[in-house]
Amino acid sequence: SINDHKARPQPGLFCFICGILNRLSRLSLLLLLSACFGACNKEPDVPVIEPVFCTAQSLHIVSRLWEMVHLTGTGKSAEVLPVGVRRKWIDSTLADMDGLEYEIDFGRITTARPNGRLCPDGFYRSGRFRVRLNSFLWLPGLYAELHMLQQDTCTWSDGTTLIPLRGKLVFVMDDDWSYRINAILSSGHENDSSYLRTQSMIAFTEDKAFPGQASSLYRLEGEGSLYFGKDSVNWNVLDPLLKRIDADCMGSFFRGTLEARYRRELFSADFNPYGNDACDRWIKIWKGRSEYLVQLH
């Protein structure tokens, strides 16, 4: 929930402590309210920026899942999988002409927090992730799918909040330096979940890594929708979302802006609010002249 987000000290907080609520800026007030993770149907007084936060959070999840498939597929699984978890081949030969298939099993979900196995990116996971692809290498013509079936009980946790994941990610290499990412991702519990669907999303290699090797810098462009209950958010990337793949920046976007339309209102989100290209998961969301600073899980 947004209550788990710790606000950075802001001018006016002392006034809040003293009870002078009418002098607080909207930014200071928002940072003390709850933020959504996947689940977007909350009480009416939750800030109006919540659907946009959920959109950014869902793209953050897609980024980390994409990273897991990419590094595992290029022989760098140790950078993204925890000790004791390996790729288990279901079909390891191309001779039968039906592609390759493997699974990554993080083990059963535990009843106590943090509900999973600690991964190198600092998050906890449980359940099985299944991957199907038509080639060993990330070369033009590659087609890969990541499946998270309901019976596989895939979960994601930051150590306090447990989120079930269901859906599919599809990766298609268009050429040496780019590939398309199509996501159909449901996150959250059965009666309180969000559903992300992307359209025409393309990841471009920024540092021109050798074809077939994992790059360390990408830019992401595209658009899509987020659905929750009877509501939806339509979003598109204005300035490319940039991500690095290294020990300090696993899965996070460190620059870029997003535009989102919700209930005829227009919002924008900046993934680099401090202008320092930090992988700290802080984003700034605007609605008109109002701005809000929140941190993604």
C-alpha positions as CSV (number, residue, x, y, z in Angstrom):
1,S,0.0,0.0,0.0
2,I,1.1,3.6,-0.4
3,N,1.4,3.8,3.4
4,D,4.5,1.7,3.1
5,H,6.2,4.4,1.1
6,K,8.5,6.6,3.3
7,A,8.5,10.2,2.2
8,R,11.7,12.1,2.0
9,P,11.7,15.1,4.3
10,Q,9.8,18.0,2.7
11,P,9.3,21.6,3.7
12,G,6.0,21.9,5.6
13,L,6.2,18.5,7.4
14,F,6.9,20.3,10.7
15,C,3.7,22.1,10.3
16,F,2.0,18.8,9.8
17,I,3.4,17.5,13.0
18,C,2.0,20.6,14.7
19,G,-1.4,19.9,13.2
20,I,-1.5,22.8,10.8
21,L,-2.8,20.7,7.9
22,N,-4.1,23.6,5.9
23,R,-0.6,24.9,5.3
24,L,0.8,21.6,3.9
25,S,1.6,21.5,0.2
26,R,-0.1,18.8,-1.8
27,L,3.2,17.2,-2.4
28,S,4.0,16.8,1.4
29,L,0.5,15.4,2.0
30,L,0.7,12.9,-0.7
31,L,4.0,11.4,0.5
32,L,2.3,10.5,3.8
33,L,-0.6,8.7,2.0
34,S,-0.6,5.2,0.7
35,A,0.6,4.1,-2.7
36,C,-0.7,1.3,-4.8
37,F,1.2,-1.8,-6.0
38,G,-0.8,-3.5,-8.7
39,A,-4.1,-3.3,-6.7
40,C,-5.9,-0.1,-7.7
41,N,-9.4,-0.4,-6.2
42,K,-9.1,1.5,-2.9
43,E,-11.2,3.8,-0.8
44,P,-12.4,7.0,-2.5
45,D,-10.0,9.3,-0.6
46,V,-6.9,7.7,-2.1
47,P,-5.0,10.3,-4.2
48,V,-6.0,10.6,-7.9
49,I,-2.5,9.8,-9.1
50,E,-2.8,6.2,-7.9
51,P,-3.6,4.7,-11.3
52,V,-0.6,6.4,-12.8
53,F,1.6,5.1,-10.0
54,C,0.2,1.6,-10.8
55,T,1.1,2.0,-14.4
56,A,4.7,2.9,-13.6
57,Q,4.9,0.1,-11.1
58,S,3.6,-2.5,-13.7
59,L,6.3,-1.3,-16.2
60,H,8.8,-1.7,-13.4
61,I,7.8,-5.3,-13.0
62,V,8.0,-5.9,-16.7
63,S,11.5,-4.5,-16.8
64,R,12.7,-6.9,-14.1
65,L,11.0,-9.9,-15.8
66,W,12.5,-8.9,-19.1
67,E,15.9,-8.7,-17.4
68,M,15.5,-12.2,-16.0
69,V,14.8,-13.7,-19.4
70,H,17.4,-11.8,-21.1
71,L,20.3,-12.6,-18.8
72,T,19.3,-16.2,-18.3
73,G,19.1,-16.6,-22.1
74,T,22.6,-15.2,-22.6
75,G,24.3,-17.3,-20.0
76,K,24.4,-14.7,-17.2
77,S,21.8,-16.3,-15.0
78,A,24.0,-15.9,-11.9
79,E,23.4,-12.1,-12.2
80,V,19.7,-12.5,-11.8
81,L,19.0,-15.8,-10.1
82,P,19.7,-16.6,-6.4
83,V,22.1,-19.3,-5.3
84,G,20.4,-22.7,-5.5
85,V,18.0,-21.7,-8.4
86,R,19.0,-22.8,-11.9
87,R,17.5,-23.1,-15.3
88,K,15.8,-26.5,-15.7
89,W,15.5,-27.7,-19.3
90,I,12.3,-29.2,-20.4
91,D,13.3,-29.3,-24.0
92,S,17.0,-28.6,-24.6
93,T,17.3,-29.5,-28.3
94,L,16.3,-27.8,-31.6
95,A,16.5,-31.1,-33.4
96,D,12.9,-31.9,-32.8
97,M,11.9,-28.6,-34.6
98,D,9.6,-27.5,-31.8
99,G,11.9,-25.0,-30.1
100,L,13.3,-24.9,-26.6
101,E,11.7,-24.8,-23.2
102,Y,12.9,-24.4,-19.6
103,E,11.6,-23.3,-16.3
104,I,13.0,-21.4,-13.3
105,D,11.6,-22.7,-10.0
106,F,12.1,-20.4,-7.0
107,G,10.4,-22.9,-4.7
108,R,7.1,-22.9,-2.8
109,I,5.8,-19.7,-1.3
110,T,6.4,-19.4,2.5
111,T,3.7,-18.5,5.0
112,A,5.9,-16.0,6.7
113,R,7.5,-12.9,5.4
114,P,9.4,-12.2,3.2
115,N,7.4,-15.0,1.3
116,G,10.0,-16.2,-1.1
117,R,13.7,-16.6,-2.1
118,L,15.9,-13.5,-2.1
119,C,17.2,-12.6,-5.6
120,P,20.3,-10.6,-6.5
121,D,18.1,-7.5,-7.3
122,G,16.9,-7.4,-3.7
123,F,13.4,-8.8,-4.3
124,Y,11.9,-12.1,-3.2
125,R,10.3,-14.6,-5.6
126,S,8.5,-17.9,-5.4
127,G,6.8,-20.2,-7.8
128,R,7.8,-21.2,-11.4
129,F,8.5,-19.1,-14.5
130,R,8.3,-21.0,-17.8
131,V,10.2,-19.8,-20.9
132,R,9.8,-21.0,-24.5
133,L,12.0,-19.9,-27.3
134,N,13.1,-20.9,-30.8
135,S,16.8,-20.3,-30.5
136,F,19.7,-20.4,-28.0
137,L,20.9,-16.9,-28.7
138,W,19.5,-13.4,-28.8
139,L,19.8,-13.0,-32.6
140,P,17.5,-11.6,-35.2
141,G,14.5,-13.9,-35.7
142,L,14.4,-15.0,-32.0
143,Y,11.0,-15.5,-30.5
144,A,10.7,-16.1,-26.8
145,E,7.8,-16.3,-24.3
146,L,7.8,-16.0,-20.5
147,H,4.7,-17.7,-19.0
148,M,3.3,-17.2,-15.5
149,L,0.4,-19.6,-15.1
150,Q,-2.0,-19.4,-12.1
151,Q,-1.0,-22.9,-11.0
152,D,2.6,-21.9,-11.0
153,T,1.9,-19.5,-8.1
154,C,4.5,-16.9,-9.2
155,T,4.9,-14.2,-6.6
156,W,6.9,-11.0,-6.2
157,S,7.7,-9.4,-2.8
158,D,9.7,-6.4,-1.6
159,G,9.9,-8.1,1.8
160,T,6.6,-6.8,3.1
161,T,4.1,-6.8,0.2
162,L,3.3,-10.1,-1.5
163,I,2.0,-9.8,-5.1
164,P,0.9,-12.7,-7.2
165,L,1.8,-12.5,-10.9
166,R,0.0,-14.1,-13.9
167,G,0.4,-13.6,-17.6
168,K,2.8,-13.7,-20.5
169,L,5.7,-11.6,-21.9
170,V,6.7,-12.1,-25.6
171,F,10.1,-11.0,-26.9
172,V,10.8,-10.8,-30.7
173,M,14.2,-9.8,-32.1
174,D,13.7,-7.5,-35.1
175,D,17.4,-6.9,-35.8
176,D,20.8,-6.9,-34.2
177,W,20.0,-3.9,-31.9
178,S,16.3,-4.0,-31.0
179,Y,13.4,-6.2,-30.1
180,R,9.7,-5.9,-29.4
181,I,8.2,-6.6,-26.0
182,N,4.5,-7.5,-25.7
183,A,3.2,-7.9,-22.1
184,I,-0.1,-9.2,-20.8
185,L,0.5,-9.0,-17.1
186,S,-1.9,-9.3,-14.2
187,S,-0.5,-8.4,-10.7
188,G,-2.3,-8.5,-7.4
189,H,-4.7,-10.7,-5.6
190,E,-7.8,-12.1,-7.3
191,N,-10.3,-9.5,-6.2
192,D,-7.9,-6.6,-6.1
193,S,-5.6,-6.6,-9.1
194,S,-4.4,-4.6,-12.1
195,Y,-3.9,-5.8,-15.7
196,L,-1.2,-4.3,-18.0
197,R,-1.3,-4.7,-21.7
198,T,1.4,-3.2,-24.0
199,Q,1.3,-2.3,-27.6
200,S,4.2,-1.6,-30.0
201,M,6.8,-1.5,-27.2
202,I,10.4,-1.7,-28.6
203,A,13.6,-2.0,-26.6
204,F,16.6,-0.5,-28.4
205,T,20.2,-1.3,-27.5
206,E,22.0,1.9,-26.7
207,D,25.6,0.7,-26.4
208,K,25.6,-1.5,-29.5
209,A,26.6,-4.7,-27.8
210,F,27.7,-7.5,-30.0
211,P,24.7,-9.3,-31.4
212,G,23.6,-12.2,-29.3
213,Q,25.1,-10.7,-26.1
214,A,23.3,-9.0,-23.3
215,S,23.6,-5.2,-23.6
216,S,24.1,-3.0,-20.5
217,L,22.0,-0.1,-21.7
218,Y,18.6,0.1,-23.3
219,R,15.9,2.6,-24.2
220,L,12.3,1.6,-24.2
221,E,9.5,3.2,-26.3
222,G,5.8,2.3,-26.8
223,E,2.3,2.5,-25.4
224,G,-0.3,0.4,-23.7
225,S,-3.2,0.3,-21.2
226,L,-3.7,-0.6,-17.5
227,Y,-7.0,-2.0,-16.4
228,F,-8.4,-2.3,-12.9
229,G,-12.0,-3.0,-12.1
230,K,-14.1,-1.0,-14.5
231,D,-11.4,1.7,-15.0
232,S,-8.5,1.9,-17.3
233,V,-5.4,4.1,-18.0
234,N,-4.0,4.7,-21.4
235,W,-0.3,5.5,-21.4
236,N,2.5,6.2,-23.8
237,V,6.2,6.8,-23.4
238,L,7.1,10.5,-24.2
239,D,10.8,10.4,-23.7
240,P,12.4,6.9,-23.9
241,L,12.7,5.0,-20.6
242,L,16.4,4.2,-20.1
243,K,17.6,1.2,-18.1
244,R,21.0,-0.2,-17.2
245,I,21.8,-3.8,-16.4
246,D,24.3,-3.8,-13.6
247,A,24.6,-4.6,-9.9
248,D,23.4,-1.2,-8.8
249,C,20.6,-0.7,-11.3
250,M,18.9,-4.1,-11.8
251,G,15.5,-3.7,-13.4
252,S,15.1,0.0,-12.7
253,F,14.5,2.8,-15.2
254,F,16.7,5.8,-14.4
255,R,15.4,8.3,-17.0
256,G,12.4,8.9,-19.2
257,T,8.9,10.4,-19.0
258,L,5.5,8.8,-19.3
259,E,2.1,10.3,-20.3
260,A,-1.1,8.8,-19.0
261,R,-4.8,9.6,-19.5
262,Y,-7.3,8.5,-16.8
263,R,-11.0,9.6,-16.7
264,R,-10.3,12.3,-19.3
265,E,-7.6,13.8,-17.2
266,L,-3.9,14.0,-18.3
267,F,-1.0,13.0,-16.1
268,S,2.8,12.7,-16.6
269,A,5.5,10.8,-14.8
270,D,9.2,11.5,-14.7
271,F,11.5,8.6,-13.9
272,N,14.4,11.0,-13.1
273,P,12.9,13.6,-10.8
274,Y,16.3,14.7,-9.3
275,G,18.1,14.8,-12.6
276,N,20.9,12.5,-11.4
277,D,20.1,9.3,-13.4
278,A,19.9,7.4,-10.1
279,C,18.4,3.9,-9.9
280,D,16.5,4.8,-6.7
281,R,13.0,4.1,-8.1
282,W,11.7,7.6,-7.2
283,I,9.4,9.1,-9.7
284,K,7.5,12.4,-9.9
285,I,3.9,12.5,-11.2
286,W,2.2,15.7,-12.4
287,K,-1.5,16.5,-12.7
288,G,-1.9,20.0,-14.0
289,R,0.2,22.2,-11.8
290,S,0.3,19.7,-8.9
291,E,3.2,17.4,-8.5
292,Y,3.7,14.3,-6.3
293,L,6.9,12.4,-5.4
294,V,6.6,8.6,-4.8
295,Q,8.8,5.6,-4.9
296,L,8.2,2.4,-6.8
297,H,8.6,-1.0,-5.1
